[in-house]
Amino acid sequence: MDFLDLVKERFSVRDFLPKEIESDKLNKILLAGNLAPTARNIQPQRIYVLKSKDALEKMKEITKMVYNAPVVLLVCVDLDEVWKNPLEEGYTTSEMDASIVGTHMMLEAWNLGVASVWIRYFDANRISKEFNLAPNIKPIFLLPIGYKTDKVIPSPSHSNKKDLQEIVKYL
């Protein structure tokens, strides 16, 4: 599929079938994240694959926004490894790097017929505690993935895109 067609077709899914994702597809999704560019190629991302009943139940107690997905990717960064901009005190590329990784995984998932939804509606401190994450591991977002039900459709705002002239300025 042409890349732009893939990007236009993909939408956030909030209703998943109770169907397991084949391990070869899950591995390709994770590989896409591994191949994503990060600042200085430091690769600070840490991806926790939540698929056991216990892990998914824990996550459902933290946020209801996993939509019964059979797998939830908990995307974190290792704060000890993130690139720190020496020209701007306090700025790191942690969220940017994690977002690029997530975008790669989300698009590869759709390419393989696996749907996803990007979630940041949770208490990161609670996730850290419940999953015993080290203090240097910061949860950035969740990516519930799975096969969509037949009834899901893109949200009405999905295709509301501004004209390029509104968002692009040539200097």
KOLNULO-448105 format. One record per residue: x, y, z of N, C-alpha, C, O in turn. Coordinates in steps of 0.05 Angstrom, whole numbers, plus 5000, padded with zeros to 4 digits. Example, Ala and Ser with C-alpha at 12.3 -4.5 7.8 and 13.67 -1.06 7.14 Angstrom:
! KOLNULO-448105
526448865156524649105156526449345156528549345169 525749555142527349795143525850015157526850235161 
***
This chain:
! KOLNULO-448105
501749765000500050005000501850255000503850265013 501050454985502450704985502350825013500250815027 504550945021504751055049502551265055501251245075 502051455036500051655042497251535043495551625059 496751325027494151185030493851055057491751065069 496050935066496050805093495451015114493750965132 496751245113496351455133493451565132492351625153 492451595108489651695105487651495115485651575127 488151245111486251035119486150975149484050925160 488450995162488650925190487051115208486951355204 485750995228484251165248484451025275485050785277 483851175296483951075323481550895328479250965322 482050655339480050455344479650425374481550405389 477050435382476450415410474550185416473050195435 474749975400473149725405474649495392474749485367 475749315408477349105397476048825401474548785420 476548655382475748375384477448225405479748305409 476448025418478047865436479747665422479947435430 481047755401482647575384485647635389486447865388 487147425393490047465398491447555373490747485351 493447725377495147815355497347605350498647525369 497647525326499647325319502347425327502947665323 504047245337506747325347508447455324509947635330 508147355300509847475278508947765273510647925267 506347815275505448095271506248265294507148495290 506048165318506848325341509848385340510648605346 511448195332514348235329514948445308516748605311 513448445286513848645265513148925275514549125269 511048945291510249205303512449305321513149535320 513449125338515649205356518149275341519649455349 518749125320521149185304520849465291522849605289 518449535282518049795270518750015291519950215284 518049965316518750155337521750165342522950375347 523049935340525949915343527450055321529650165325 526250065297527550195274527150495273528350625257 525450595291524750875291527251045298528850965314 527451275285529651455292529151585319526951665326 531251615334531251765360533651945360535551915345 533552145378535752335379538352195384538752045403 540252255366542952135367542851835367544851705374 540651715359540151425359540751295386541751075388 540151445407540551345434538551125441539250945457 536251125429534150925434533350895463533750675475 532351105475531651095504528950955509528150925532 527550875488524950755492525150485505526950335501 523150435522522750175535519750115530518050255539 519349885517516549815510515849565526517149355524 513749595542512749365558510349265544508349405539 510349005537508148875524506348755545507048555557 504048875548502048775568500048605554498448695538 500248345559498348155546497347945565495447795558 498547915588497547715608494947825620494448065620 493347645629490747725641491247905665489848105668 493347845681493948005704494748285696493848485708 496548315677497548575668495248745656495048985661 493548615640491348765627489248845648488149065647 488748675668486848755690488048985706486549165713 490548975712491849205726491449465710490849665722 491949445684491749685668488849785667488450025666 486949605666484149685665483349825691481449985692 484649755713484149895739485350175738484250355752 487350215723488750475721487250655702486850895707 486450555679484950705659483050515644483750295637 480650615640478650465625479150485595477650365579 481050635587481550695559483350495545484950565528 483050245552484550035537482649885519483549725502 480049935522478049845503478149545497477649455475 478849385518478949095516480948995495480648775484 482949155489485049065470486448825482486948815506 487148635465488548395475491448445482492748285496 492548675473495348755478495349055483494049205468 496749135503497249425508500249465509501649335525 501249635492504049705492504349945510503250165504 505849915531506450125550509150235541511250115545 509050475529511550595518512650795539511350985547 515150735546516550895566519250985555520050905533 520551155570523251225564525051195589524051215611 527551135584529451125606530651405608532251485591 530051535630530951815634533951835637535052055633 535251615643538151625645539451615617541851675614 537951545597539051525570538051735550539251765529 536051895557534952085537537052295531538752365547 536852405507538552615498537752875512535352945512 539653015523539153275536540453495520542853475513 538953695513539953915496541654095513540654225532 544254105507546054275523545554575519546554745534 543954645499543354935493540855025507540255265507 539354845520536854915532536454745557535654515555 537054855580536954705605534154585610532154725608 534154335617531754195624530254065600528353915604 531254115576529853995552531153735545533553705542 529353525543530253265533528453185510526353305506 529352995495527752895473526052645481525252495463 525652605506524252365516521552325503521052105491 519852515504517152485493517252475462515652335450 518952635451519252635422520152355412518952245393 522252255424523251985416521051775419520651615401 519651775442517551575447515351605426514151405417 514751855419512551905399513351805372511651695357 515751835364516651735338516451425338515551305319 517351305360517251015362514350925361513650735346 512551065375509750995375508451015348506850855340 509151225334508051275307508851045288507250945273 511450965289512350745273510750495279509850345261 510350435305508850185312505950205304504850005294 504750435308501950475301501450435270499550315262 503250545255502950525226503550235216502150135198 505550105227506149835219503849655228503149465213 502649705251500349545260498149565239497049365230 497449805231495349845211496049705185494349585172 498449725177499449595153498949295154498549165133 499049185178498748895182495848815188495248585193 494049015188491248955194490548965224488448875232 492449075239492049095268491449395275492949565266 489449435290488549715297489849805323490949635338 489650065328490850175353489450435360487850545345 490050525384489250785393491350885413492350735430 492051135410494151265426492751375452490851525450 493751305475492551385500494551515519496851415523 493851745530495451875551493551965574494152155588 491451825578489551875599490051685622488551485625 492151735638492751565660494651715679495851915671 494951605702496851715722499451555719499551325726 501551685709504051555704505351445730506551235730 504951585752506051495778504651235786505951055797 502151205781500750965788501650725771502050505781 502050785745503050575727505850485737506350245739 507550675744510250605753510050425778511550235781 508350495796508050345821506850065816507949865825 504650055800503349795795505049595780504849355784 506749705762508349525746511249515755513049415742 511849635779514449625791516649725772518749605770 516149955759518150065741520250205758519750325778 522650195748524950325761524450635761523050725743 525550775779525151065780525951215755524851435749 527851105740528751245716527051175691527551285670 525051005694523350925672520751085674519251065693 520251255654517951435654515851345634516551345610 513451275642511351215623510551465607510151675618 510351425580509751645563506851615551505351805552 506151385541503551335531502951035529504750875531 500450975524499550705519498750675490497750865479 499250445479498250385452496750115453497949905448 494150125460492549875458492449795428491949955411 492949535423492849435396491249185394491049025414 490049135371488448895367486948915341487249095325 485148725337483448725314480848875320479548825341 480049055302477749215307475149055302475048875286 473149135317470449015312469349135286470349335276 467349005275466149095250464649355253464149495234 463849425278462149665282463749925284462550135284 466449915287467950155290468150315264468450205242 468050575267468450755245470150985255470351035279 471451125236473051355245471251565259468951595253 472451705278471051915292470252135271471652165251 468152285276467352485257469552695252469652805230 471252735271473452935267475852815253477752965247 475852555248478152425236479152565210481552605207 477352635193478152745167478153045166478453165145 477753175189477853465190480853555191482053555212 481853615168484653695166484753985156483354065137 486554135168486954415158488354405131489754215125 487954615116489354635090492354675096493054795116 493954575078496854605082497654895085499454955100 496255075071496955355072496555465101497855665108 494855335117494455425144496655335163497255475182 497855115157499855005176502755015166504554965182 503155075141505855085130506455375121504955505107 508755475130509655745122512455715111514255605123 512755825087515455835074516756095082515556315078 519156085091520656325099522956375081524456565084 
***
